[in-house]
């Protein structure tokens, strides 16, 4: 389990479509709220796991459409593929375990006997997942007959029905729940047992997540009928599993609060950042707060120069501080802030958003930190990103007194640069 070097405060395991991602939220506000909460309060000591039915190709497509964070671990194809980190290093041991008594050709042979089963796209078909669409009123009968046929062939398998339309045939040892149990066991073997684990889902292929021992669970408010039925039959009286009243990512944030797993107020829900002081002060929180201020300033959501929040225009940038712009131009941080003053409300008519991903902090001395992250901006359908490094020092040697920005260095993330560099300020 490369890259996992901490005993996680929290492991958050979430499905994507209609759980973390609300496809009815055109501005992605609930997702952006979760992003800010996670990067400010959890990224430095917790693990984010996406567990999706999407294949790797279709998962990457979603990442280009929605402002998703980069997870520490990605479980794809209904728990049949596990990958680690941004480089998506595959877990070959998990793949090998699924090969036992699995014959994909046999599954295809038997499923062809049911014309009701309509194959999903080629991108959805994976070595340990054979996927179909089927009408809801035919699903139960076909599942029963297909199971009997595969059992007669001596195959170890499972059939998962979700979303009122999708049917997947997997090895018996696969699935989102088994994949999570495997990951937790690997962490235990390495002495990295998490303090808490929260699982989040909306459909039938998420049900197994809630059956893993010693986890908290949230069925989001917009859950599908088959998961609500499972909840009623199996978990209604379980205090560690709740049916949220909020949709999607908002329901996840709600569960964090109800189970007292940690901070559950997103910085995006804080009107004045001077009131936004976490119990666990960390440089990442400072970075998130500043860039949310930057977004609000350019959207004219801060009313005027007398607003208390405008103290963040005067955030303590070191007198000799320098920013290296993605274009390669070097300028003083004070000049950059002066330029920001003149850009008040320049994006008020556009769907301008800023979010940060993958904040990583390294303490270089008793009062100095290097913070690295991807800084994203979107304006309508245009997305741009810079790989950003910030050097911070604590004021008076005490982090509770705040931070001084000493240096900022940015380079364009390949493929996500901006032609008009003047629109990218900091």
C-alpha positions as semicolon CSV with decimal commas, in nm:
position;residue;x (nm);y (nm);z (nm)
1;X;0,000;0,000;0,000
2;X;0,246;0,253;-0,127
3;X;0,225;0,609;0,001
4;X;0,017;0,535;0,312
5;X;0,252;0,645;0,590
6;X;0,008;0,755;0,859
7;X;-0,238;0,608;1,107
8;X;-0,542;0,778;0,956
9;X;-0,764;0,990;1,175
10;X;-1,045;0,909;0,931
11;X;-1,088;0,695;0,622
12;X;-1,374;0,829;0,414
13;X;-1,495;0,585;0,149
14;X;-1,745;0,726;-0,099
15;X;-1,921;0,620;-0,413
16;X;-1,907;0,887;-0,684
17;X;-2,218;0,918;-0,902
18;X;-2,510;1,054;-0,699
19;X;-2,312;1,022;-0,375
20;X;-2,003;1,243;-0,386
21;X;-2,115;1,393;-0,719
22;X;-2,461;1,544;-0,754
23;X;-2,542;1,546;-1,125
24;X;-2,839;1,774;-1,054
25;X;-2,613;2,039;-0,899
26;X;-2,495;2,228;-1,207
27;X;-2,257;2,450;-1,006
28;X;-2,120;2,159;-0,800
29;X;-2,167;2,359;-0,479
30;X;-2,203;2,063;-0,241
31;X;-1,896;1,898;-0,392
32;X;-1,694;2,220;-0,366
33;X;-1,799;2,253;-0,002
34;X;-1,675;1,902;0,068
35;X;-1,350;1,974;-0,116
36;X;-1,278;2,278;0,101
37;X;-1,364;2,089;0,420
38;X;-1,141;1,795;0,330
39;X;-0,838;1,994;0,215
40;X;-0,854;2,233;0,512
41;X;-0,914;1,980;0,789
42;X;-0,852;1,621;0,679
43;X;-0,605;1,594;0,392
44;X;-0,302;1,608;0,625
45;X;-0,408;1,321;0,854
46;X;-0,679;1,115;0,683
47;X;-0,738;0,903;0,372
48;X;-0,991;0,967;0,096
49;X;-1,109;0,659;-0,095
50;X;-1,335;0,672;-0,400
51;X;-1,525;0,347;-0,457
52;X;-1,705;0,357;-0,788
53;X;-1,872;0,128;-1,036
54;X;-1,699;0,319;-1,315
55;X;-1,416;0,159;-1,508
56;X;-1,080;0,345;-1,514
57;X;-1,155;0,510;-1,849
58;X;-1,499;0,634;-1,749
59;X;-1,370;0,740;-1,406
60;X;-1,107;0,962;-1,571
61;X;-1,380;1,108;-1,791
62;X;-1,576;1,211;-1,480
63;X;-1,264;1,377;-1,336
64;X;-1,257;1,605;-1,641
65;X;-1,621;1,699;-1,593
66;X;-1,647;1,754;-1,218
67;X;-1,415;1,921;-0,962
68;X;-1,320;1,597;-0,787
69;X;-1,032;1,579;-0,542
70;X;-0,750;1,331;-0,602
71;X;-0,817;1,036;-0,371
72;X;-0,547;0,847;-0,185
73;X;-0,698;0,518;-0,305
74;X;-0,934;0,450;-0,595
75;X;-1,156;0,140;-0,605
76;X;-1,311;0,098;-0,950
77;X;-1,530;-0,136;-1,150
78;X;-1,753;-0,230;-0,853
79;X;-1,464;-0,332;-0,631
80;X;-1,268;-0,534;-0,886
81;X;-0,979;-0,287;-0,933
82;X;-0,776;-0,102;-0,669
83;X;-0,521;0,172;-0,744
84;X;-0,305;0,390;-0,519
85;X;-0,219;0,758;-0,539
86;X;-0,232;1,001;-0,828
87;X;-0,022;0,770;-1,043
88;X;-0,291;0,502;-1,001
89;X;-0,054;0,217;-0,909
90;X;-0,258;-0,105;-0,944
91;X;-0,285;-0,359;-0,664
92;X;-0,178;-0,676;-0,840
93;X;-0,229;-0,890;-0,529
94;X;-0,597;-0,797;-0,531
95;X;-0,624;-0,887;-0,900
96;X;-0,459;-1,224;-0,838
97;X;-0,703;-1,304;-0,556
98;X;-0,999;-1,246;-0,789
99;X;-0,870;-1,492;-1,049
100;X;-0,954;-1,790;-0,829
101;X;-1,234;-1,994;-0,986
102;X;-1,332;-1,706;-1,216
103;X;-1,398;-1,766;-1,585
104;X;-1,508;-1,456;-1,772
105;X;-1,575;-1,647;-2,093
106;X;-1,812;-1,875;-1,907
107;X;-2,002;-1,577;-1,774
108;X;-2,035;-1,431;-2,124
109;X;-2,150;-1,767;-2,257
110;X;-2,426;-1,796;-1,998
111;X;-2,543;-1,435;-2,012
112;X;-2,590;-1,462;-2,389
113;X;-2,883;-1,693;-2,317
114;X;-3,081;-1,397;-2,179
115;X;-3,189;-1,147;-2,444
116;X;-3,317;-0,922;-2,166
117;X;-2,954;-0,845;-2,078
118;X;-2,822;-0,556;-2,289
119;X;-2,440;-0,530;-2,272
120;X;-2,301;-0,201;-2,144
121;X;-2,031;-0,023;-2,344
122;X;-1,697;-0,187;-2,411
123;X;-1,531;0,058;-2,172
124;X;-1,752;-0,077;-1,891
125;X;-1,645;-0,438;-1,948
126;X;-1,345;-0,535;-1,734
127;X;-1,148;-0,855;-1,667
128;X;-1,346;-0,923;-1,348
129;X;-1,669;-0,739;-1,431
130;X;-1,927;-0,824;-1,697
131;X;-2,190;-0,551;-1,714
132;X;-2,542;-0,517;-1,857
133;X;-2,853;-0,305;-1,855
134;X;-3,187;-0,467;-1,777
135;X;-3,540;-0,342;-1,729
136;X;-3,635;-0,323;-1,364
137;X;-3,942;-0,547;-1,400
138;X;-3,733;-0,827;-1,552
139;X;-3,431;-0,808;-1,325
140;X;-3,537;-1,040;-1,043
141;X;-3,641;-1,325;-1,271
142;X;-3,330;-1,303;-1,487
143;X;-3,097;-1,282;-1,185
144;X;-3,251;-1,597;-1,037
145;X;-3,222;-1,797;-1,359
146;X;-2,870;-1,671;-1,438
147;X;-2,752;-1,757;-1,086
148;X;-2,883;-2,113;-1,124
149;X;-2,703;-2,153;-1,455
150;X;-2,370;-2,023;-1,325
151;X;-2,394;-2,237;-1,011
152;X;-2,440;-2,545;-1,227
153;X;-2,118;-2,453;-1,406
154;X;-1,937;-2,446;-1,071
155;X;-1,836;-2,079;-1,091
156;X;-1,773;-1,862;-0,785
157;X;-1,961;-1,542;-0,869
158;X;-2,196;-1,273;-0,746
159;X;-2,458;-1,067;-0,923
160;X;-2,512;-0,705;-0,820
161;X;-2,811;-0,499;-0,931
162;X;-2,807;-0,123;-0,882
163;X;-2,962;0,201;-0,996
164;X;-3,276;0,021;-1,108
165;X;-3,106;-0,064;-1,436
166;X;-2,747;-0,192;-1,406
167;X;-2,650;-0,556;-1,353
168;X;-2,291;-0,667;-1,293
169;X;-2,149;-1,018;-1,269
170;X;-1,831;-1,033;-1,057
171;X;-1,610;-1,292;-0,889
172;X;-1,749;-1,400;-0,551
173;X;-1,458;-1,234;-0,371
174;X;-1,507;-0,899;-0,543
175;X;-1,731;-0,605;-0,463
176;X;-1,699;-0,272;-0,288
177;X;-1,734;-0,424;0,057
178;X;-1,469;-0,691;0,003
179;X;-1,232;-0,436;-0,146
180;X;-1,269;-0,215;0,162
181;X;-1,222;-0,508;0,400
182;X;-0,905;-0,598;0,209
183;X;-0,772;-0,241;0,237
184;X;-0,847;-0,221;0,609
185;X;-0,671;-0,553;0,667
186;X;-0,365;-0,430;0,479
187;X;-0,357;-0,116;0,692
188;X;-0,389;-0,327;1,006
189;X;-0,099;-0,547;0,895
190;X;0,113;-0,234;0,854
191;X;0,010;-0,101;1,195
192;X;-0,187;0,186;1,036
193;X;-0,531;0,120;1,186
194;X;-0,766;0,418;1,131
195;X;-0,944;0,585;1,422
196;X;-1,270;0,582;1,225
197;X;-1,404;0,475;0,886
198;X;-1,706;0,635;0,717
199;X;-1,868;0,474;0,412
200;X;-2,109;0,663;0,184
201;X;-2,340;0,538;-0,089
202;X;-2,665;0,574;-0,280
203;X;-2,733;0,252;-0,473
204;X;-2,740;-0,127;-0,458
205;X;-2,373;-0,179;-0,541
206;X;-2,286;0,025;-0,229
207;X;-2,477;-0,201;0,012
208;X;-2,175;-0,422;0,080
209;X;-1,981;-0,120;0,214
210;X;-2,222;-0,094;0,507
211;X;-2,166;-0,458;0,602
212;X;-1,794;-0,412;0,672
213;X;-1,728;-0,444;1,044
214;X;-1,677;-0,138;1,265
215;X;-1,759;0,129;1,008
216;X;-1,992;0,425;1,023
217;X;-2,220;0,461;0,724
218;X;-2,437;0,720;0,553
219;X;-2,705;0,645;0,297
220;X;-2,735;0,983;0,126
221;X;-3,073;1,156;0,114
222;X;-3,122;1,091;-0,258
223;X;-3,049;0,716;-0,237
224;X;-3,196;0,468;-0,485
225;X;-3,488;0,243;-0,394
226;X;-3,281;-0,076;-0,369
227;X;-3,042;0,073;-0,112
228;X;-3,328;0,223;0,090
229;X;-3,488;-0,122;0,100
230;X;-3,158;-0,274;0,218
231;X;-3,134;-0,003;0,485
232;X;-3,488;-0,074;0,610
233;X;-3,428;-0,450;0,625
234;X;-3,073;-0,450;0,763
235;X;-2,969;-0,124;0,924
236;X;-3,265;0,085;1,035
237;X;-3,193;0,016;1,403
238;X;-2,815;0,037;1,368
239;X;-2,703;0,367;1,527
240;X;-2,381;0,361;1,323
241;X;-2,565;0,377;0,989
242;X;-2,790;0,672;0,905
243;X;-3,013;0,784;0,621
244;X;-2,913;1,147;0,568
245;X;-3,165;1,419;0,501
246;X;-2,918;1,599;0,271
247;X;-2,827;1,500;-0,085
248;X;-2,491;1,368;-0,202
249;X;-2,180;1,541;-0,062
250;X;-2,397;1,751;0,170
251;X;-2,519;1,425;0,321
252;X;-2,160;1,312;0,372
253;X;-2,078;1,635;0,557
254;X;-2,394;1,588;0,763
255;X;-2,279;1,239;0,865
256;X;-1,933;1,362;0,969
257;X;-2,108;1,593;1,213
258;X;-2,369;1,346;1,340
259;X;-2,105;1,083;1,415
260;X;-1,865;1,344;1,564
261;X;-1,583;1,230;1,335
262;X;-1,420;1,573;1,314
263;X;-1,489;1,925;1,182
264;X;-1,803;1,940;0,969
265;X;-1,830;2,309;0,883
266;X;-1,690;2,373;0,538
267;X;-1,485;2,693;0,503
268;X;-1,725;2,772;0,218
269;X;-2,004;2,804;0,477
270;X;-1,809;3,054;0,687
271;X;-1,901;3,413;0,606
272;X;-1,613;3,578;0,790
273;X;-1,283;3,391;0,792
274;X;-1,173;3,545;1,121
275;X;-1,439;3,317;1,274
276;X;-1,297;3,012;1,095
277;X;-1,029;2,884;1,332
278;X;-0,988;2,504;1,347
279;X;-0,892;2,325;1,667
280;X;-0,603;2,169;1,476
281;X;-0,433;2,471;1,319
282;X;-0,243;2,373;1,005
283;X;-0,096;2,557;0,705
284;X;-0,336;2,386;0,467
285;X;-0,630;2,554;0,637
286;X;-0,463;2,893;0,587
287;X;-0,419;2,824;0,215
288;X;-0,781;2,716;0,168
289;X;-0,912;3,026;0,347
290;X;-0,707;3,264;0,136
291;X;-0,813;3,116;-0,197
292;X;-1,179;3,114;-0,094
293;X;-1,139;3,483;-0,017
294;X;-0,978;3,526;-0,360
295;X;-1,280;3,359;-0,524
296;X;-1,529;3,572;-0,331
297;X;-1,339;3,890;-0,410
298;X;-1,345;3,827;-0,783
299;X;-1,712;3,724;-0,769
300;X;-1,796;4,043;-0,572
301;X;-1,944;3,837;-0,291
302;X;-1,760;4,056;-0,041
303;X;-1,964;4,374;-0,026
304;X;-1,712;4,654;0,012
305;X;-1,372;4,751;0,148
306;X;-1,514;4,797;0,498
307;X;-1,629;4,435;0,522
308;X;-1,437;4,255;0,803
309;X;-1,346;3,981;0,561
310;X;-1,131;4,221;0,360
311;X;-0,860;4,180;0,620
312;X;-0,757;3,893;0,393
313;X;-0,655;4,145;0,130
314;X;-0,404;4,260;0,390
315;X;-0,289;3,909;0,479
316;X;0,069;3,930;0,594
317;X;0,279;3,881;0,284
318;X;0,646;3,919;0,363
319;X;0,787;4,257;0,239
320;X;1,046;4,071;0,033
321;X;0,804;3,797;-0,073
322;X;0,807;3,689;-0,436
323;X;0,564;3,505;-0,663
324;X;0,678;3,320;-0,975
325;X;0,377;3,327;-1,208
326;X;0,300;3,019;-1,427
327;X;0,414;3,228;-1,724
328;X;0,760;3,247;-1,564
329;X;0,732;3,616;-1,473
330;X;0,858;3,703;-1,125
331;X;0,699;3,981;-0,920
332;X;0,667;4,085;-0,559
333;X;0,380;3,948;-0,354
334;X;0,283;4,301;-0,254
335;X;0,248;4,397;-0,623
336;X;0,032;4,091;-0,675
337;X;-0,201;4,189;-0,392
338;X;-0,224;4,544;-0,528
339;X;-0,327;4,398;-0,865
340;X;-0,590;4,188;-0,689
341;X;-0,745;4,502;-0,539
342;X;-0,822;4,630;-0,889
343;X;-0,990;4,303;-0,990
344;X;-1,282;4,326;-0,750
345;X;-1,589;4,171;-0,909
346;X;-1,427;4,106;-1,247
347;X;-1,587;3,759;-1,255
348;X;-1,925;3,846;-1,102
349;X;-2,111;3,752;-1,420
350;X;-1,927;3,425;-1,475
351;X;-1,941;3,090;-1,294
352;X;-1,601;3,154;-1,144
353;X;-1,481;2,900;-0,886
354;X;-1,151;2,816;-0,721
355;X;-1,063;2,489;-0,551
356;X;-0,746;2,327;-0,423
357;X;-0,648;1,963;-0,453
358;X;-0,390;1,745;-0,285
359;X;-0,254;1,985;-0,024
360;X;0,072;1,839;0,110
361;X;0,260;2,010;0,391
362;X;0,621;1,963;0,500
363;X;0,763;2,139;0,805
364;X;1,111;2,265;0,721
365;X;1,193;2,423;1,059
366;X;1,019;2,515;1,382
367;X;0,837;2,802;1,212
368;X;0,853;2,734;0,836
369;X;0,643;2,512;0,610
370;X;0,635;2,425;0,242
371;X;0,283;2,365;0,112
372;X;0,224;2,206;-0,230
373;X;-0,110;2,167;-0,409
374;X;-0,292;2,198;-0,738
375;X;-0,483;2,526;-0,765
376;X;-0,781;2,508;-1,001
377;X;-0,991;2,788;-1,149
378;X;-1,303;2,746;-1,357
379;X;-1,494;3,010;-1,551
380;X;-1,794;2,852;-1,716
381;X;-1,668;2,554;-1,915
382;X;-1,303;2,661;-1,903
383;X;-1,078;2,495;-1,645
384;X;-0,718;2,589;-1,568
385;X;-0,471;2,457;-1,313
386;X;-0,129;2,541;-1,176
387;X;0,099;2,326;-0,963
388;X;0,160;2,561;-0,672
389;X;0,417;2,573;-0,393
390;X;0,388;2,819;-0,105
391;X;0,641;2,888;0,170
392;X;0,477;2,996;0,496
393;X;0,619;3,098;0,831
394;X;0,432;3,134;1,157
395;X;0,389;3,479;1,304
396;X;0,586;3,517;1,624
397;X;0,681;3,151;1,608
398;X;0,326;3,043;1,698
399;X;0,088;2,896;1,438
400;X;-0,215;3,004;1,639
401;X;-0,117;3,365;1,557
402;X;-0,140;3,298;1,185
403;X;0,104;3,271;0,897
404;X;0,320;3,494;0,680
405;X;0,341;3,417;0,307
406;X;0,705;3,431;0,201
407;X;0,716;3,278;-0,147
408;X;0,478;3,140;-0,413
409;X;0,585;2,939;-0,718
410;X;0,343;2,823;-0,987
411;X;0,374;2,621;-1,308
412;X;0,095;2,518;-1,541
413;X;-0,029;2,163;-1,505
414;X;0,029;2,005;-1,845
415;X;-0,276;2,050;-2,065
416;X;-0,447;2,296;-1,829
417;X;-0,264;2,624;-1,896
418;X;-0,419;2,961;-1,975
419;X;-0,353;3,147;-2,300
420;X;-0,418;3,490;-2,149
421;X;-0,181;3,479;-1,853
422;X;-0,306;3,814;-1,723
423;X;-0,628;3,652;-1,599
424;X;-0,434;3,431;-1,357
425;X;-0,339;3,646;-1,059
426;X;-0,207;3,424;-0,777
